[in-house]
Amino acid sequence: MPRQVSDEEYQYLQNRRMVADFVEPIYNDPGLAKEAKRLIKRKYPQLAIPDLDIEDRVQAQLDADRKQRADAEKAAKDKAADEAWKAERSKVQKDYSFTDEGMNDLEGWMRDKGVGDYEVAASYRASKNPKTSEPTYDSQYWRHDQAPGYKEISADPEAWARKEILSAIHRDSERMKGR
């Protein structure tokens, strides 16, 4: 049974048909279809567009995999850089005999002066602030009593001096004879 349509309803349906005639070629065009479907999905998020939904899920999975791989690479790179930094720091600390406090001072100086290399900074600081030498004696005493010949000298210094002078004269005369 045919249905009667009012003029307003007919005009409304004609306008809808014209819109559909404009949209259909865009929706089916390979170059524009993706953008058209995205616009429709943006306006009606609950609408199922199977090919777009599958593509979005696949793309989301690929993005997640890429992010996971990039994060793992970044973590490995950061770990390697941290190990290299620690190795360089400990080498400089050992080579220049810096204490932990000395290393902290060196790092503070490096930050202040904008020096990025431990070796350069340590050699500069070591040349500007030389380390004091360690004393070679064990106390304030000379320990002359432990020197070789001390007992003989202290028993009779004049006899020891006479003996040393005579032995020097004897050595000189022997050397003169050998010429």
BELBEL-V54749 format. One record per residue. N is the residue number from 1. SS is DSSP state (A for helix, B for strand, O for the rest). PSI is psi in whole degrees, 0 to 359 (none if undefined). OMEGA is omega in radians with two decimals (999 if undefined). Layout:
BEGIN
n:N ss:SS psi:PSI omega:OMEGA
n:N ss:SS psi:PSI omega:OMEGA
END
This chain:
BEGIN
n:1 ss:O psi:125 omega:-3.12
n:2 ss:O psi:150 omega:-3.10
n:3 ss:O psi:144 omega:3.12
n:4 ss:O psi:134 omega:3.14
n:5 ss:O psi:135 omega:3.13
n:6 ss:O psi:164 omega:3.14
n:7 ss:A psi:320 omega:3.13
n:8 ss:A psi:318 omega:-3.14
n:9 ss:A psi:321 omega:3.12
n:10 ss:A psi:316 omega:3.14
n:11 ss:A psi:319 omega:3.11
n:12 ss:A psi:313 omega:-3.13
n:13 ss:A psi:324 omega:3.10
n:14 ss:A psi:317 omega:3.10
n:15 ss:A psi:319 omega:3.12
n:16 ss:A psi:319 omega:3.13
n:17 ss:A psi:320 omega:3.13
n:18 ss:A psi:318 omega:3.10
n:19 ss:A psi:316 omega:3.13
n:20 ss:A psi:322 omega:3.12
n:21 ss:A psi:327 omega:3.09
n:22 ss:A psi:318 omega:-3.02
n:23 ss:A psi:324 omega:-3.06
n:24 ss:A psi:313 omega:3.11
n:25 ss:A psi:326 omega:3.10
n:26 ss:A psi:317 omega:-3.11
n:27 ss:A psi:326 omega:-3.10
n:28 ss:A psi:354 omega:3.14
n:29 ss:O psi:125 omega:-3.11
n:30 ss:O psi:328 omega:-3.13
n:31 ss:O psi:335 omega:-3.06
n:32 ss:O psi:348 omega:-3.03
n:33 ss:A psi:318 omega:-3.09
n:34 ss:A psi:315 omega:3.13
n:35 ss:A psi:319 omega:3.14
n:36 ss:A psi:317 omega:3.14
n:37 ss:A psi:323 omega:3.11
n:38 ss:A psi:320 omega:3.08
n:39 ss:A psi:317 omega:3.12
n:40 ss:A psi:317 omega:-3.13
n:41 ss:A psi:325 omega:3.11
n:42 ss:A psi:321 omega:3.14
n:43 ss:A psi:320 omega:-3.11
n:44 ss:O psi:81 omega:-3.05
n:45 ss:O psi:333 omega:-3.10
n:46 ss:O psi:349 omega:-3.12
n:47 ss:O psi:133 omega:3.14
n:48 ss:O psi:120 omega:3.01
n:49 ss:O psi:94 omega:-2.92
n:50 ss:A psi:311 omega:-3.08
n:51 ss:A psi:323 omega:3.10
n:52 ss:A psi:319 omega:-3.14
n:53 ss:A psi:318 omega:3.13
n:54 ss:A psi:315 omega:3.13
n:55 ss:A psi:318 omega:3.12
n:56 ss:A psi:318 omega:3.13
n:57 ss:A psi:316 omega:3.13
n:58 ss:A psi:316 omega:3.14
n:59 ss:A psi:320 omega:3.11
n:60 ss:A psi:319 omega:3.12
n:61 ss:A psi:318 omega:3.10
n:62 ss:A psi:318 omega:3.11
n:63 ss:A psi:319 omega:3.12
n:64 ss:A psi:318 omega:3.12
n:65 ss:A psi:317 omega:3.11
n:66 ss:A psi:317 omega:-3.13
n:67 ss:A psi:318 omega:3.14
n:68 ss:A psi:317 omega:3.13
n:69 ss:A psi:317 omega:3.12
n:70 ss:A psi:320 omega:3.12
n:71 ss:A psi:319 omega:3.13
n:72 ss:A psi:318 omega:3.12
n:73 ss:A psi:319 omega:3.13
n:74 ss:A psi:319 omega:3.13
n:75 ss:A psi:318 omega:3.12
n:76 ss:A psi:318 omega:3.13
n:77 ss:A psi:316 omega:3.12
n:78 ss:A psi:320 omega:-3.14
n:79 ss:A psi:316 omega:3.12
n:80 ss:A psi:318 omega:3.12
n:81 ss:A psi:321 omega:3.14
n:82 ss:A psi:319 omega:3.13
n:83 ss:A psi:320 omega:3.11
n:84 ss:A psi:318 omega:3.11
n:85 ss:A psi:314 omega:-3.13
n:86 ss:A psi:321 omega:3.13
n:87 ss:A psi:316 omega:3.13
n:88 ss:A psi:318 omega:-3.13
n:89 ss:A psi:314 omega:-3.11
n:90 ss:A psi:326 omega:3.11
n:91 ss:A psi:314 omega:3.14
n:92 ss:A psi:319 omega:-3.14
n:93 ss:A psi:320 omega:-3.13
n:94 ss:A psi:313 omega:-3.08
n:95 ss:A psi:321 omega:-3.08
n:96 ss:O psi:5 omega:3.10
n:97 ss:O psi:44 omega:3.08
n:98 ss:O psi:141 omega:3.02
n:99 ss:O psi:175 omega:3.08
n:100 ss:A psi:320 omega:3.11
n:101 ss:A psi:320 omega:3.10
n:102 ss:A psi:322 omega:3.11
n:103 ss:A psi:321 omega:3.09
n:104 ss:A psi:319 omega:3.08
n:105 ss:A psi:317 omega:3.13
n:106 ss:A psi:315 omega:-3.14
n:107 ss:A psi:323 omega:3.06
n:108 ss:A psi:317 omega:3.10
n:109 ss:A psi:320 omega:3.13
n:110 ss:A psi:318 omega:3.11
n:111 ss:A psi:316 omega:-3.11
n:112 ss:A psi:319 omega:-3.06
n:113 ss:A psi:353 omega:3.11
n:114 ss:O psi:34 omega:3.12
n:115 ss:O psi:129 omega:-3.06
n:116 ss:O psi:358 omega:-3.07
n:117 ss:O psi:123 omega:-3.13
n:118 ss:A psi:318 omega:-3.08
n:119 ss:A psi:315 omega:-3.14
n:120 ss:A psi:313 omega:-3.11
n:121 ss:A psi:317 omega:-3.10
n:122 ss:A psi:318 omega:3.14
n:123 ss:A psi:322 omega:3.11
n:124 ss:A psi:310 omega:-3.11
n:125 ss:A psi:322 omega:3.13
n:126 ss:A psi:325 omega:3.13
n:127 ss:A psi:327 omega:-3.13
n:128 ss:A psi:330 omega:-3.13
n:129 ss:O psi:75 omega:-3.08
n:130 ss:O psi:146 omega:3.14
n:131 ss:O psi:135 omega:3.11
n:132 ss:O psi:144 omega:-3.11
n:133 ss:O psi:150 omega:3.13
n:134 ss:O psi:140 omega:3.13
n:135 ss:O psi:143 omega:-3.12
n:136 ss:O psi:351 omega:3.09
n:137 ss:O psi:158 omega:-3.05
n:138 ss:O psi:346 omega:3.09
n:139 ss:O psi:193 omega:-3.11
n:140 ss:O psi:353 omega:-3.10
n:141 ss:O psi:151 omega:-3.12
n:142 ss:O psi:336 omega:-3.07
n:143 ss:O psi:40 omega:3.14
n:144 ss:A psi:339 omega:3.13
n:145 ss:A psi:347 omega:3.12
n:146 ss:A psi:359 omega:3.14
n:147 ss:O psi:150 omega:3.13
n:148 ss:O psi:136 omega:3.11
n:149 ss:O psi:5 omega:-3.09
n:150 ss:A psi:319 omega:-3.09
n:151 ss:A psi:321 omega:3.13
n:152 ss:A psi:318 omega:-3.13
n:153 ss:A psi:315 omega:-3.07
n:154 ss:A psi:336 omega:3.13
n:155 ss:A psi:312 omega:3.12
n:156 ss:O psi:92 omega:-3.08
n:157 ss:A psi:323 omega:-3.12
n:158 ss:A psi:320 omega:3.12
n:159 ss:A psi:320 omega:3.12
n:160 ss:A psi:317 omega:-3.14
n:161 ss:A psi:318 omega:3.11
n:162 ss:A psi:314 omega:3.13
n:163 ss:A psi:317 omega:-3.14
n:164 ss:A psi:320 omega:3.14
n:165 ss:A psi:314 omega:3.14
n:166 ss:A psi:321 omega:3.12
n:167 ss:A psi:326 omega:3.07
n:168 ss:A psi:318 omega:3.11
n:169 ss:A psi:315 omega:3.14
n:170 ss:A psi:317 omega:3.11
n:171 ss:A psi:318 omega:3.14
n:172 ss:A psi:317 omega:-3.14
n:173 ss:A psi:323 omega:3.09
n:174 ss:A psi:321 omega:3.13
n:175 ss:A psi:322 omega:3.13
n:176 ss:A psi:325 omega:3.11
n:177 ss:A psi:326 omega:-3.11
n:178 ss:O psi:350 omega:-3.12
n:179 ss:O psi:none omega:999
END
